[in-house]
Amino acid sequence: MAPNTNIVIPWRDSGEPWRKKSCDLVAEHMKDYPFIFADDGKEPFSRSGSKNLGADACTDTVVMFLDSDTIIPHDQIDAAIDLARQGYVVHPYTNYVSVSRHETQAVFKKQLLPEQTNGEWTITWATGGATVIPVDLFNQIGRFDEGYTDWGFEDISLLIAAKRAGAEVKRIDGNCYHLWHPRTPDTPEILAGAEKYRREYLEEG
């Protein structure tokens, strides 16, 4: 285990019970790591700003960003941290598994472990959920783009910025498990983020 590495989890309780249960489960899963719940206090909630704020509290040479609804096996996390110490940007999974509502309920009730779920769908090209990156590189490329507010696009944009700087991106074999919750409506901020991504980053995505 790599207990010295800070895990930054952007989080604000919106009152939505599925998300709160997921966050509690992630906190339980990560209890042996020095994780940080980060909220920069902006309205609407800014994942980019909150992640940047959390990174400011890190004391290690690498930092991991983890979504509050995502479970990743510890051995994959540890392997990703070890690889990031060599200068790489690392996703600690190859398969992004979207767990169904029914199976998420079973996970909450301790009837299933996340790794026992089948998932509604699985993709191999995901860039969200979790990223491990050297702190020096994170600062060099300008951190998360705070031009994004609310949800979405900050993860892939950071990845593109890292590639522009010449960084190499690697993955650790294995699954990550995204727990089900109601979908966030497409707010004006989310739609603006999508347009910003198309305008500034999409050609390199």
Contact map, one row per residue, 1 for C-alpha under 8 A:
1110000000000000000000000000000000000000000000000000000000000000000000000110010000000000000000000000000000000000000000000000000000000000000000000000000000000000000000000000000000000000000000000000000000000
1111100000000000000000000000000010000000000000000000000000000000000000000000010010000000000000000000000000000000000000000000000000000000000000000000000000000000000000000000000000000000000000000000000000000
1111110000000000000000000000000111000000000000000000000000000000000000000000000000000000000000000000000000000000000000000000000000000000000000000000000000000000000000000000000000000000000000000000000000000
0111110000000000000000000000000011000000000000000000000000110000000000000000000000000000000000000000000000000000000000000000000000000000000000000000000000000000000000000000000000000000000000000000000000000
0111111000000000000000000000000011000000000000000000000001111111000000000000000010000000000000000000000000000000000000000000000000000000000000000000000000000000000000000000000000000000000000000000000000000
0011111100000000000000000000000011110000000000000000000001110111000000000000000000000000000000000000000000000000000000000000000000000000000000000000000000000000000000000000000000000000000000000000000000000
0000111110000000000000000000000011110000000000000000000000000011110000000000000000000000000000000000000000000000000000000000000000000000000000000000000000000000000000000000000000000000000000000000000000000
0000011111000000000000000000000000111100000000000010011000000011110000000000000000000000000000000000000000000000000000000000000000000000000000000000000000000000000000000000000000000000000000000000000000000
0000001111100000000000000000000000111100000000000010010000000000111100000000000000000000000000000000000000000000000000000000000000000000000000000000000000000000000000000000000000000000000000000000000000000
0000000111110000000000000000000000001110000000100110010000000000011100000000000000000000000000000000000000000000000000000000000000000000000000000000000000000000000000000000000000000000000000000000000000000
0000000011111000000000000000000000001110000000100100000000000000000100000000000000000000000000000000000000000000000000000000000000000000000000000000000000000000000000000000000000000000000000000000000000000
0000000001111100000000000000000000000010000010000000000000000000000000000000000000000000000000000000000000000000000000000000000000000000000000000000000000000000000000000000000000000000000000000000000000000
0000000000111111001100000000000000000000000000000000000000000000000000000000000000000000000000000000000000000000000000000000000000000000000000000000000000000000000000000000000000000000000000000000000000000
0000000000011111000000000000000000000000000000000000000000000000000000000000000000000000000000000000000000000000000000000000000000000000000000000000000000000000000000000000000000000000000000000000000000000
0000000000001111100100000000000000000000000000000000000000000000000000000000000000000000000000000000000000000000000000000000000000000000000000000000000000000000000000000000000000000000000000000000000000000
0000000000001111111100000000000000000000000000000000000000000000000000000000000000000000000000000000000000000000000000000000000000000000000000000000000000000000000000000000000000000000000000000000000000000
0000000000000011111110000000000000000000000000000000000000000000000000000000000000000000000000000000000000000000000000000000000000000000000000000000000000000000000000000000000000000000000000000000000000000
0000000000000001111111000000000000000000000000000000000000000000000000000000000000000000000000000000000000000000000000000000000000000000000000000000000000000000000000000000000000011100000000000000000000000
0000000000001001111111100000000000000000000000000000000000000000000110000000000000000000000000000000000000000000000000000000000000000000000000000000000000000000000000000000000000001000000000000000000000000
0000000000001011111111110000000000000000000000000000000000000000000000000000000000000000000000000000000000000000000000000000000000000000000000000000000000000000000000000000000000000000000000000000000000000
0000000000000000111111111000000000000000000000000000000000000000000000000000000000000000000000000000000000010000000000000000000000000000000000000000000000000000000000000000000000000000000000000000000000000
0000000000000000011111111100000000000000000000000000000000000000000111000000000000000000000000000000000000010000000000000000000000000000000000000000000000000000000000000000000000100000000000000000000000000
0000000000000000001111111110000000000000000000000000000000000000000110000000000000000000000000000000000000000000000000000000000000000000000000000000000000000000000000000000000000000000000000000000000000000
0000000000000000000111111111000000000000000000000000000000000000000000000000000000000000000000000000000000000000000000000000000000000000000000000000000000000000000000000000000000000000000000000000000000000
0000000000000000000011111111100000000000000000000000000000000000000000000000000000000000000000000000000000010000000000000000000000000000000000000000000000000000000000000000000000000000000000000000000000000
0000000000000000000001111111110000000000000000000000000000000000000111100000000000000000000000000000000000000000000000000000000000000000000000000000000000000000000000000000000000000000000000000000000000000
0000000000000000000000111111111000000000000000000000000000000000000000000000000000000000000000000000000000000000000000000000000000000000000000000000000000000000000000000000000000000000000000000000000000000
0000000000000000000000011111111000000000000000000000000000000000000000000000000000000000000000000000000000000000000000000000000000000000000000000000000000000000000000000000000000000000000000000000000000000
0000000000000000000000001111111100000000000000000000000000000000000000100000000000000000000000000000000000000000000000000000000000000000000000000000000000000000000000000000000000000000000000000000000000000
0000000000000000000000000111111110100000000000000000000000000000000000000000000000000000000000000000000000000000000000000000000000000000000000000000000000000000000000000000000000000000000000000000000000000
0000000000000000000000000011111111100000000000000000000000000000000000000000000000000000000000000000000000000000000000000000000000000000000000000000000000000000000000000000000000000000000000000000000000000
0010000000000000000000000000111111000000000000000000000000000000000000000000000000000000000000000000000000000000000000000000000000000000000000000000000000000000000000000000000000000000000000000000000000000
0111111000000000000000000000011111100000000000000000000000000000000000000000000000000000000000000000000000000000000000000000000000000000000000000000000000000000000000000000000000000000000000000000000000000
0011111000000000000000000000001111110000000000000000000000000000000000000000000000000000000000000000000000000000000000000000000000000000000000000000000000000000000000000000000000000000000000000000000000000
0000011110000000000000000000011011111000000000000000000000000000000000000000000000000000000000000000000000000000000000000000000000000000000000000000000000000000000000000000000000000000000000000000000000000
0000011110000000000000000000000001111100000000000000010000000000000000000000000000000000000000000000000000000000000000000000000000000000000000000000000000000000000000000000000000000000000000000000000000000
0000000111100000000000000000000000111110000000000000010000000000000000000000000000000000000000000000000000000000000000000000000000000000000000000000000000000000000000000000000000000000000000000000000000000
0000000111100000000000000000000000011111000000000110110000000000000000000000000000000000000000000000000000000000000000000000000000000000000000000000000000000000000000000000000000000000000000000000000000000
0000000001110000000000000000000000001111110011101110110000000000000000000000000000000000000000000000000000000000000000000000000000000000000000000000000000000000000000000000000000000000000000000000000000000
0000000000000000000000000000000000000111110011001100100000000000000000000000000000000000000000000000000000000000000000000000000000000000000000000000000000000000000000000000000000000000000000000000000000000
0000000000000000000000000000000000000011111010000100000000000000000000000000000000000000000000000000000000000000000000000000000000000000000000000000000000000000000000000000000000000000000000000000000000000
0000000000000000000000000000000000000011111111000000000000000000000000000000000000000000000000000000000000000000000000000000000000000000000000000000000000000000000000000000000000000000000000000000000000000
0000000000000000000000000000000000000000111111000000000000000000000000000000000000000000000000000000000000000000000000000000000000000000000000000000000000000000000000000000000000000000000000000000000000000
0000000000000000000000000000000000000000011111000000000000000000000000000000000000000000000000000000000000000000000000000000000000000000000000000000110000000000000000000000000000000000000000000000000000000
0000000000010000000000000000000000000011111111100000000000000000000000000000000000000000000000000000000000000000000000000000000000000000000000000000110000000000000000000000000000000000000000000000000000000
0000000000000000000000000000000000000011011111111100000000000000000000000000000000000000000000000000000000000000000000000000000000000000000000000101111000000000000000000000000000000000000000000000000000000
0000000001100000000000000000000000000010000011111110000000000000000000000000000000000000000000000000000000000000000000000000000000000000000000000000111001000000000000000000000000000000000000000000000000000
0000000000000000000000000000000000000000000001111111000000000000000000000000000000000000000000000000000000000000000000000000000000000000000000011101100001000000000000000000000000000000000000000000000000000
0000000000000000000000000000000000000011000001111111100000000000000000000000000000000000000000000000000000000000000000000000000000000000000000010100000000000000000000000000000000000000000000000000000000000
0000000001100000000000000000000000000111100001111111110000000000000000000000000000000000000000000000000000000000000000000000000000000000000000000000000000000000000000000000000000000000000000000000000000000
0000000111000000000000000000000000000110000000111111111000000000100000000000000000000000000000000000000000000000000000000000000000000000000000010000000000000000000000000000000000000000000000000000000000000
0000000000000000000000000000000000000000000000011111111100000000000000000000000000000000000000000000000000000000000000000000000000000000000000110000000000000000000000000000000000000000000000000000000000000
0000000000000000000000000000000000000111000000001111111110000000000000000000000000000000000000000000000000000000000000000000000000000000000000000000000000000000000000000000000000000000000000000000000000000
0000000111000000000000000000000000011110000000000111111111000000000000000000000000000000000000000000000000000000000000000000000000000000000000000000000000000000000000000000000000000000000000000000000000000
0000000100000000000000000000000000000000000000000011111111000010000000000000000000000000000000000000000000000000000000000000000000000000000000000000000000000000000000000000000000000000000000000000000000000
0000000000000000000000000000000000000000000000000001111111000000000000000000000000000000000000000000000000000000000000000000000000000000000000000000000000000000000000000000000000000000000000000000000000000
0000000000000000000000000000000000000000000000000000111111100000000000000000000000000000000000000000000000000000000000000000000000000000000000000000000000000000000000000000000000000000000000000000000000000
0000110000000000000000000000000000000000000000000000011111110010000000000000000000000000000000000000000000000000000000000000000000000000000000000000000000000000000000000000000000000000000000000000000000000
0001110000000000000000000000000000000000000000000000000011111000000000000000000000000000000000000000000000000000000000000000000000000000000000000000000000000000000000000000000000000000000000000000000000000
0001110000000000000000000000000000000000000000000000000001111110000000000000000000000000000000000000000000000000000000000000000000000010000000000000000000000000000000000000000000000000000000000000000000000
0000100000000000000000000000000000000000000000000000000000111110000000000000000000001000000000000000000000000000000000000000000000000111000000000000000000000000000000000000000000000000000000000000000000000
0000110000000000000000000000000000000000000000000000000000011111000000000000000010011000000000000000000000000000000000000000000000011110000000000000000000000000000000000000000000000000000000000000000000000
0000111100000000000000000000000000000000000000000000001001011111100000000000000000000000000000000000000000000000000000000000000000011110000000000000000000000000000000000000000000000000000000000000000000000
0000111100000000000000000000000000000000000000000000000000000111110000000000000010000000000000000000000000000000000000000000000001111000000000000000000000000000000000000000000000000000000000000000000000000
0000001110000000000000000000000000000000000000000010000000000011111000000000000000000000000000000000000000000000000000000000000011110000000000000000000000000000000000000000000000000000000000000000000000000
0000001111000000000000000000000000000000000000000000000000000001111101000000000000000000000000000000000000000000000000000000000011100000000000000000000000000000000000000000000000000000000000000000000000000
0000000011000000000000000000000000000000000000000000000000000000111111000000000000000000000000000000000000000000000000000000000011000000000000000000000000000000000000000000000000000000000000000000000000000
0000000011100000001001100100000000000000000000000000000000000000011111000000000000000000000000000000000000000000000000000000000000000000000000000000000000000000000000000000000000000000000000000000000000000
0000000000000000001001100100000000000000000000000000000000000000001111100000000000000000000000000000000000000000000000000000000000000000000000000000000000000000000000000000000001110000000000000000000000000
0000000000000000000001000100000000000000000000000000000000000000011111110000000000000000000000000000000000000000000000000000000011000000000000000000000000000000000000000000000111100000000000000000000000000
0000000000000000000000000100100000000000000000000000000000000000000011111000000000000000000000000000000000000000010000000000000000000000000000000000000000000000000000000000000111100000000000000000000000000
0000000000000000000000000000000000000000000000000000000000000000000001111101100000000000000110000000000000000000000000000000000000000000000000000000000000000000000000000000001110000000000000000000000000000
0000000000000000000000000000000000000000000000000000000000000000000000111111100000000000000000000000000000000000000000000000000000000000000000000000000000000000000000000000001100000000000000000000000000000
1000000000000000000000000000000000000000000000000000000000000000000000011111110000000000000000000000000000000000000000000000000000000000000000000000000000000000000000000000000000000000000000000000000000000
1000000000000000000000000000000000000000000000000000000000000000000000001111111000000000000000000000000000000000000000000000000000000000000000000000000000000000000000000000000000000000000000000000000000000
0000000000000000000000000000000000000000000000000000000000000000000000011111111100000000000110000000000000000000000000000000000000000000000000000000000000000000000000000001110000000000000000000000000000000
0000000000000000000000000000000000000000000000000000000000000000000000011111111110000000000100000000000000000000000000000000000000000000000000000000000000000000000000000000000000000000000000000000000000000
1100000000000000000000000000000000000000000000000000000000000000000000000111111111000000000000000000000000000000000000000000000000000000000000000000000000000000000000000000000000000000000000000000000000000
0000000000000000000000000000000000000000000000000000000000000000000000000011111111100000000100000000000000000000000000000000000000000000000000000000000000000000000000000001000000000000000000000000000000000
0000000000000000000000000000000000000000000000000000000000000000000000000001111111110000011100000000000000000000000000000000000000010000000000000000000000000000000000000011000000000000000000000000000000000
0100100000000000000000000000000000000000000000000000000000000101000000000000111111111000010000000000000000000000000000000000000000010000000000000000000000000000000000000000000000000000000000000000000000000
0000000000000000000000000000000000000000000000000000000000000000000000000000011111111100000000000000000000000000000000000000000000000000000000000000000000000000000000000000000000000000000000000000000000000
0000000000000000000000000000000000000000000000000000000000000000000000000000001111111111010000000000000000000000000000000000000000000000000000000000000000000000000000000000000000000000000000000000000000000
0000000000000000000000000000000000000000000000000000000000000100000000000000000111111111110000000000000000000000000000000000000000011100000000000000000000000000000000000000000000000000000000000000000000000
0000000000000000000000000000000000000000000000000000000000001100000000000000000011111111000000000000000000000000000000000000000000000100000000000000000000000000000000000000000000000000000000000000000000000
0000000000000000000000000000000000000000000000000000000000000000000000000000000001111111000000000000000000000000000000000000000000000000000000000000000000000000000000000000000000000000000000000000000000000
0000000000000000000000000000000000000000000000000000000000000000000000000000000000111111100000000000000000000000000000000000000000001100000000000000000000000000000000100000000000000000000000000000000000000
0000000000000000000000000000000000000000000000000000000000000000000000000000000000111111110000000000000000000000000000000000000000001100000000000000000000000000000000111100000000000000000000000000000000000
0000000000000000000000000000000000000000000000000000000000000000000000000000000000010011111000000000000000000000000000000000000000111100000000000000000000000010010000111100000000000000000000000000000000000
0000000000000000000000000000000000000000000000000000000000000000000000000000000110110001111100000000000000000000000000000000000000111000000000000000000000000000000000001111000000000000000000000000000000000
0000000000000000000000000000000000000000000000000000000000000000000000000000000100000000111111000000000000000000000000000000001001110000000000000000000000000000000000001111000000000000000000000000000000000
0000000000000000000000000000000000000000000000000000000000000000000000010001101100000000011111000000000000000000000000000000000001110000000000000000000000000000000000000011110100000000000000000000000000000
0000000000000000000000000000000000000000000000000000000000000000000000010001000000000000001111110000000000000000000000000000000000000000000000000000000000000000000000000011111100000000000000000000000000000
0000000000000000000000000000000000000000000000000000000000000000000000000000000000000000001111110000000000000000000000000001100000000000000000000000000000000000000000000011111100000000000000000000000000000
0000000000000000000000000000000000000000000000000000000000000000000000000000000000000000000011111000000000000000000000000111110000000000000000000000000000000000000000000000111100000000000000000000000000000
0000000000000000000000000000000000000000000000000000000000000000000000000000000000000000000011111100000000000000000000000111110000000000000000000000000000000000000000000000001111000000000000000000000000000
0000000000000000000000000000000000000000000000000000000000000000000000000000000000000000000000111110000000000000000000111110000000000000000000000000000000000000000000000000001111000000000000000000000000000
0000000000000000000000000000000000000000000000000000000000000000000000000000000000000000000000011111000000000000000000111100000000000000000000000000000000000000000000000000000011110000000000000000000000000
0000000000000000000000000000000000000000000000000000000000000000000000000000000000000000000000001111101100000000000011111000000000000000000000000000000000000000000000000000000011110000000000000000000000000
0000000000000000000000000000000000000000000000000000000000000000000000000000000000000000000000000111111100000000000000110000000000000000000000000000000000000000000000000000000000110000000000000000000000000
0000000000000000000000000000000000000000000000000000000000000000000000000000000000000000000000000011111110000000000000000000000000000000000000000000000000000000000000000000000000111000000000000000000000000
0000000000000000000000000000000000000000000000000000000000000000000000000000000000000000000000000001111111000000000000000000000000000000000000000000000000000000000000000000000000000000000000000000000000000
0000000000000000000000000000000000000000000000000000000000000000000000000000000000000000000000000011111111100001000010100000000000000000000000000000000000000000000000000000000000000000000000000000000000000
0000000000000000000000000000000000000000000000000000000000000000000000000000000000000000000000000011111111110000000000000000000000000000000000000000000000000000000000000000000000110000000000000000000000000
0000000000000000000000000000000000000000000000000000000000000000000000000000000000000000000000000000111111111000000000000000000000000000000000000000000000000000000000000000000000000000000000000000000000000
0000000000000000000000000000000000000000000000000000000000000000000000000000000000000000000000000000011111111111000000000000000000000000000000000000000000000000000000000000000000000000000000000000000000000
0000000000000000000000000000000000000000000000000000000000000000000000000000000000000000000000000000001111111111110000000000000000000000000000000000000000000000000000000000000000000000000000000000000000000
0000000000000000000011001000000000000000000000000000000000000000000000000000000000000000000000000000000111111110000000000000000000000000000000000000000000000000000000000000000000000000000000000000000000000
0000000000000000000000000000000000000000000000000000000000000000000000000000000000000000000000000000000011111111000000000000000000000000000000000000000000000000000000000000000000000000000000000000000000000
0000000000000000000000000000000000000000000000000000000000000000000000000000000000000000000000000000000001111111100000000000000000000000000000000000000000000000000000000000000000000000000000000000000000000
0000000000000000000000000000000000000000000000000000000000000000000000000000000000000000000000000000000001111111100000000000000000000000000000000000000000000000000000000000000000000000000000000000000000000
0000000000000000000000000000000000000000000000000000000000000000000000000000000000000000000000000000001001101111110110000000000000000000000000000000000000000000000000000000000000000000000000000000000000000
0000000000000000000000000000000000000000000000000000000000000000000000000000000000000000000000000000000000100111111110000000000000000000000000000000000000000000000000000000000000000000000000000000000000000
0000000000000000000000000000000000000000000000000000000000000000000000100000000000000000000000000000000000100001111110000000000000000000000000000000000000000000000000000000000010000000000000000000000000000
0000000000000000000000000000000000000000000000000000000000000000000000000000000000000000000000000000000000000000111110000000000000000000000000000000000000000000000000000000001010000000000000000000000000000
0000000000000000000000000000000000000000000000000000000000000000000000000000000000000000000000000000000000000001111111000000000000000000000000000000000000000000000000000000000000000000000000000000000000000
0000000000000000000000000000000000000000000000000000000000000000000000000000000000000000000000000010001000000001111111100000000000000000000000000000000000000000000000000000000000000000000000000000000000000
0000000000000000000000000000000000000000000000000000000000000000000000000000000000000000000000000010000000000000000111110000000000000000000000000000000000000000000000000000000000000000000000000000000000000
0000000000000000000000000000000000000000000000000000000000000000000000000000000000000000000000001111001000000000000011111100000000000000000000000000000000000000000000000000000000000000000000000000000000000
0000000000000000000000000000000000000000000000000000000000000000000000000000000000000000000000001111000000000000000001111100000000000000000000000000000000000000000000000000000000000000000000000000000000000
0000000000000000000000000000000000000000000000000000000000000000000000000000000000000000000000001110000000000000000000111110000000000000000000000000000000000000000000000000000000000000000000000000000000000
0000000000000000000000000000000000000000000000000000000000000000000000000000000000000000000000111100000000000000000000111111000000000000000000000000000000000000000000000000000000000000000000000000000000000
0000000000000000000000000000000000000000000000000000000000000000000000000000000000000000000000111000000000000000000000001111110000000000000000000000000000000000000000000000000000000000000000000000000000000
0000000000000000000000000000000000000000000000000000000000000000000000000000000000000000000001110000000000000000000000000111110000000000000000000000000000000000000000000000000000000000000000000000000000000
0000000000000000000000000000000000000000000000000000000000000000000000000000000000000000000001110000000000000000000000000011111000000000000000000000000000000000000000000000000000000000000000000000000000000
0000000000000000000000000000000000000000000000000000000000000000000000000000000000000000000000110000000000000000000000000011111100000000000000000000000000000000000000000000000000000000000000000000000000000
0000000000000000000000000000000000000000000000000000000000000000000000000000000000000000001000000000000000000000000000000000111111100000000000000000000000110010000000000000000000000000000000000000000000000
0000000000000000000000000000000000000000000000000000000000000000000000000000000000000000000000000000000000000000000000000000011111100000000000000000000000110000000000000000000000000000000000000000000000000
0000000000000000000000000000000000000000000000000000000000000000111001000000000000000000000000000000000000000000000000000000001111100000000000000000000000000000000000000000000101000000000000000000000000000
0000000000000000000000000000000000000000000000000000000000000001111001000000000000000000001100000000000000000000000000000000001111110000000000000000000000000000000000000000000000000000000000000000000000000
0000000000000000000000000000000000000000000000000000000000000001110000000000000000000000111100000000000000000000000000000000001111111000000000000000000000000000000000000000000000000000000000000000000000000
0000000000000000000000000000000000000000000000000000000000000111100000000000000110010000111100000000000000000000000000000000000001111100000000000000000000000000000000000000000000000000000000000000000000000
0000000000000000000000000000000000000000000000000000000000000111000000000000000000010011110000000000000000000000000000000000000000111110110000000000000000000000000000000000000000000000000000000000000000000
0000000000000000000000000000000000000000000000000000000000001110000000000000000000011011100000000000000000000000000000000000000000011111110000000000000000000000000000000000000000000000000000000000000000000
0000000000000000000000000000000000000000000000000000000000011110000000000000000000000000000000000000000000000000000000000000000000001111111000000000000000000000000000000000000000000000000000000000000000000
0000000000000000000000000000000000000000000000000000000000001000000000000000000000000000000000000000000000000000000000000000000000000111111100000000000000000000000000000000000000000000000000000000000000000
0000000000000000000000000000000000000000000000000000000000000000000000000000000000000000000000000000000000000000000000000000000000001111111110000000000000000000010000000000000000000000000000000000000000000
0000000000000000000000000000000000000000000000000000000000000000000000000000000000000000000000000000000000000000000000000000000000001111111111100000000000000000010000000000000000000000000000000000000000000
0000000000000000000000000000000000000000000000000000000000000000000000000000000000000000000000000000000000000000000000000000000000000011111111100000000000000000000000000000000000000000000000000000000000000
0000000000000000000000000000000000000000000000000000000000000000000000000000000000000000000000000000000000000000000000000000000000000001111111100000000000000000000000000000000000000000000000000000000000000
0000000000000000000000000000000000000000000000000000000000000000000000000000000000000000000000000000000000000000000000000000000000000000111111100000000000000100110010000000000000000000000000000000000000000
0000000000000000000000000000000000000000000000000000000000000000000000000000000000000000000000000000000000000000000000000000000000000000011111111000000000000000000000000000000000000000000000000000000000000
0000000000000000000000000000000000000000000000000001000000000000000000000000000000000000000000000000000000000000000000000000000000000000011111111000000000000100000000000000000000000000000000000000000000000
0000000000000000000000000000000000000000000000011011000000000000000000000000000000000000000000000000000000000000000000000000000000000000000001111100000001101100000000000000000000000000000000000000000000000
0000000000000000000000000000000000000000000000010000000000000000000000000000000000000000000000000000000000000000000000000000000000000000000001111111000001001100000000000000000000000000000000000000000000000
0000000000000000000000000000000000000000000001011000000000000000000000000000000000000000000000000000000000000000000000000000000000000000000000011111100000000000000000000000000000000000000000000000000000000
0000000000000000000000000000000000000000000000000000000000000000000000000000000000000000000000000000000000000000000000000000000000000000000000001111100000000000000000000000000000000000000000001000000000000
0000000000000000000000000000000000000000000001010000000000000000000000000000000000000000000000000000000000000000000000000000000000000000000000001111111111000000000000000000000000000000000011011001000000000
0000000000000000000000000000000000000000000111110000000000000000000000000000000000000000000000000000000000000000000000000000000000000000000000000111111000000000000000000000000000000000000011001000000000000
0000000000000000000000000000000000000000000111100000000000000000000000000000000000000000000000000000000000000000000000000000000000000000000000000001111100000000000000000000000000000000000011000000000000000
0000000000000000000000000000000000000000000001100000000000000000000000000000000000000000000000000000000000000000000000000000000000000000000000000001111110000000000000000000000000000000000001000000000000000
0000000000000000000000000000000000000000000000000000000000000000000000000000000000000000000000000000000000000000000000000000000000000000000000000001011111100000000000000000000000000000000001001100000000000
0000000000000000000000000000000000000000000000000000000000000000000000000000000000000000000000000000000000000000000000000000000000000000000000000001001111111000000000000000000000000000000000001100100000000
0000000000000000000000000000000000000000000000110000000000000000000000000000000000000000000000000000000000000000000000000000000000000000000000011001000111111100000000000000000000000000000000000000000000000
0000000000000000000000000000000000000000000000000000000000000000000000000000000000000000000000000000000000000000000000000000001100000000000000010000000111111110000000000000000000000000000000000000000000000
0000000000000000000000000000000000000000000000000000000000000000000000000000000000000000000000000000000000000000000000000000001100000000000000000000000011111111000000000000000000000000000000000000000000001
0000000000000000000000000000000000000000000000000000000000000000000000000000000000000000000000000000000000000000000000000000000000000000000000011000000011111111100000000000000000000000000000000000100010000
0000000000000000000000000000000000000000000000000000000000000000000000000000000000000000000000000000000000000000000000000000000000000000000010111000000001111111110000000000000000000000000000000000000000000
0000000000000000000000000000000000000000000000000000000000000000000000000000000000000000100000000000000000000000000000000000001000000000000000000000000000111111111000001000000000000000000000000000000000000
0000000000000000000000000000000000000000000000000000000000000000000000000000000000000000000000000000000000000000000000000000000000000000000000000000000000011111111100000000000000000000000000000000000010011
0000000000000000000000000000000000000000000000000000000000000000000000000000000000000000000000000000000000000000000000000000000000000000000010000000000000001111111110000000000000000000000000000000000000000
0000000000000000000000000000000000000000000000000000000000000000000000000000000000000000100000000000000000000000000000000000000000000000110010000000000000000111111111110000000000000000000000000000000000000
0000000000000000000000000000000000000000000000000000000000000000000000000000000000000000000000000000000000000000000000000000000000000000000000000000000000000011111111111000000000000000000000000000000000000
0000000000000000000000000000000000000000000000000000000000000000000000000000000000000000000000000000000000000000000000000000000000000000000000000000000000000001111111100000000000000000000000000000000000000
0000000000000000000000000000000000000000000000000000000000000000000000000000000000000000000000000000000000000000000000000000000000000000000010000000000000000000111111100000000000000000000000000000000000000
0000000000000000000000000000000000000000000000000000000000000000000000000000000000000000000000000000000000000000000000000000000000000000000000000000000000000000011111110000000000000000000000000000000000000
0000000000000000000000000000000000000000000000000000000000000000000000000000000000000011100000000000000000000000000000000000000000000000000000000000000000000000011111111000000000000000000000000000000000000
0000000000000000000000000000000000000000000000000000000000000000000000000000000000000001100000000000000000000000000000000000000000000000000000000000000000000000011001111100000000000000000000000000000000000
0000000000000000000000000000000000000000000000000000000000000000000000000000000000000001111000000000000000000000000000000000000000000000000000000000000000000010001000111110000000000000000000000000000000000
0000000000000000000000000000000000000000000000000000000000000000000000000000000000000001111000000000000000000000000000000000000000000000000000000000000000000000000000011111000000000000000000000000000000000
0000000000000000000000000000000000000000000000000000000000000000000000000000000100000000011111000000000000000000000000000000000000000000000000000000000000000000000000001111100000000000000000000000000000000
0000000000000000000000000000000000000000000000000000000000000000000000000001001100000000011111000000000000000000000000000000000000000000000000000000000000000000000000000111110000000000000000000000000000000
0000000000000000000000000000000000000000000000000000000000000000000000000001000000000000000111100000000000000000000000000000000000000000000000000000000000000000000000000011111000000000000000000000000000000
0000000000000000000000000000000000000000000000000000000000000000000000000001000000000000000111100000000000000000000000000000000000000000000000000000000000000000000000000001111100000000000000000000000000000
0000000000000000000000000000000000000000000000000000000000000000000000011000000000000000000011111000000000000000001000000000000000000000000000000000000000000000000000000000111110000000000000000000000000000
0000000000000000000000000000000000000000000000000000000000000000000001111000000000000000000111111000000000000000000000000000000010000000000000000000000000000000000000000000011111000000000000000000000000000
0000000000000000000000000000000000000000000000000000000000000000000001110000000000000000000000011110000000000000011000000000000000000000000000000000000000000000000000000000001111100000000000000000000000000
0000000000000000000000000000000000000000000000000000000000000000000011100000000000000000000000011110000000000000000000000000000010000000000000000000000000000000000000000000000111110000000000000000000000000
0000000000000000000001000000000000000000000000000000000000000000000011100000000000000000000000000111100100000000000000000000000000000000000000000000000000000000000000000000000011111000000000000000000000000
0000000000000000010000000000000000000000000000000000000000000000000010000000000000000000000000000111100100000000000000000000000000000000000000000000000000000000000000000000000001111100000000000000000000000
0000000000000000011000000000000000000000000000000000000000000000000000000000000000000000000000000000100000000000000000000000000000000000000000000000000000000000000000000000000000111110000000000000000000000
0000000000000000010000000000000000000000000000000000000000000000000000000000000000000000000000000000000000000000000000000000000000000000000000000000000000000000000000000000000000011111000000000000000000000
0000000000000000000000000000000000000000000000000000000000000000000000000000000000000000000000000000000000000000000000000000000000000000000000000000000000000000000000000000000000001111100000000000000000000
0000000000000000000000000000000000000000000000000000000000000000000000000000000000000000000000000000000000000000000000000000000000000000000000000000000000000000000000000000000000000111110000000000000000000
0000000000000000000000000000000000000000000000000000000000000000000000000000000000000000000000000000000000000000000000000000000000000000000000000000000000000000000000000000000000000011111000000000000000000
0000000000000000000000000000000000000000000000000000000000000000000000000000000000000000000000000000000000000000000000000000000000000000000000000000000000000000000000000000000000000001111111100000000000000
0000000000000000000000000000000000000000000000000000000000000000000000000000000000000000000000000000000000000000000000000000000000000000000000000000000000000000000000000000000000000000111111100000000000000
0000000000000000000000000000000000000000000000000000000000000000000000000000000000000000000000000000000000000000000000000000000000000000000000000000000000000000000000000000000000000000011111110000000000000
0000000000000000000000000000000000000000000000000000000000000000000000000000000000000000000000000000000000000000000000000000000000000000000000000001110000000000000000000000000000000000011111111000000000000
0000000000000000000000000000000000000000000000000000000000000000000000000000000000000000000000000000000000000000000000000000000000000000000000000001111100000000000000000000000000000000011111111100000000000
0000000000000000000000000000000000000000000000000000000000000000000000000000000000000000000000000000000000000000000000000000000000000000000000000000000000000000000000000000000000000000011111111110000000000
0000000000000000000000000000000000000000000000000000000000000000000000000000000000000000000000000000000000000000000000000000000000000000000000000001000000000000000000000000000000000000000111111111000000000
0000000000000000000000000000000000000000000000000000000000000000000000000000000000000000000000000000000000000000000000000000000000000000000000000011100110000000000000000000000000000000000011111111100000000
0000000000000000000000000000000000000000000000000000000000000000000000000000000000000000000000000000000000000000000000000000000000000000000000000000000110000000000000000000000000000000000001111111110000000
0000000000000000000000000000000000000000000000000000000000000000000000000000000000000000000000000000000000000000000000000000000000000000000000000000000000000000000000000000000000000000000000111111111000000
0000000000000000000000000000000000000000000000000000000000000000000000000000000000000000000000000000000000000000000000000000000000000000000000000001000000000000000000000000000000000000000000011111111110000
0000000000000000000000000000000000000000000000000000000000000000000000000000000000000000000000000000000000000000000000000000000000000000000000000000000010001000000000000000000000000000000000001111111111000
0000000000000000000000000000000000000000000000000000000000000000000000000000000000000000000000000000000000000000000000000000000000000000000000000000000000000000000000000000000000000000000000000111111111100
0000000000000000000000000000000000000000000000000000000000000000000000000000000000000000000000000000000000000000000000000000000000000000000000000000000000000000000000000000000000000000000000000011111111000
0000000000000000000000000000000000000000000000000000000000000000000000000000000000000000000000000000000000000000000000000000000000000000000000000000000000000000000000000000000000000000000000000001111111100
0000000000000000000000000000000000000000000000000000000000000000000000000000000000000000000000000000000000000000000000000000000000000000000000000000000000001001000000000000000000000000000000000001111111111
0000000000000000000000000000000000000000000000000000000000000000000000000000000000000000000000000000000000000000000000000000000000000000000000000000000000000000000000000000000000000000000000000000111111111
0000000000000000000000000000000000000000000000000000000000000000000000000000000000000000000000000000000000000000000000000000000000000000000000000000000000000000000000000000000000000000000000000000010111111
0000000000000000000000000000000000000000000000000000000000000000000000000000000000000000000000000000000000000000000000000000000000000000000000000000000000000001000000000000000000000000000000000000000011111
0000000000000000000000000000000000000000000000000000000000000000000000000000000000000000000000000000000000000000000000000000000000000000000000000000000000010001000000000000000000000000000000000000000011111
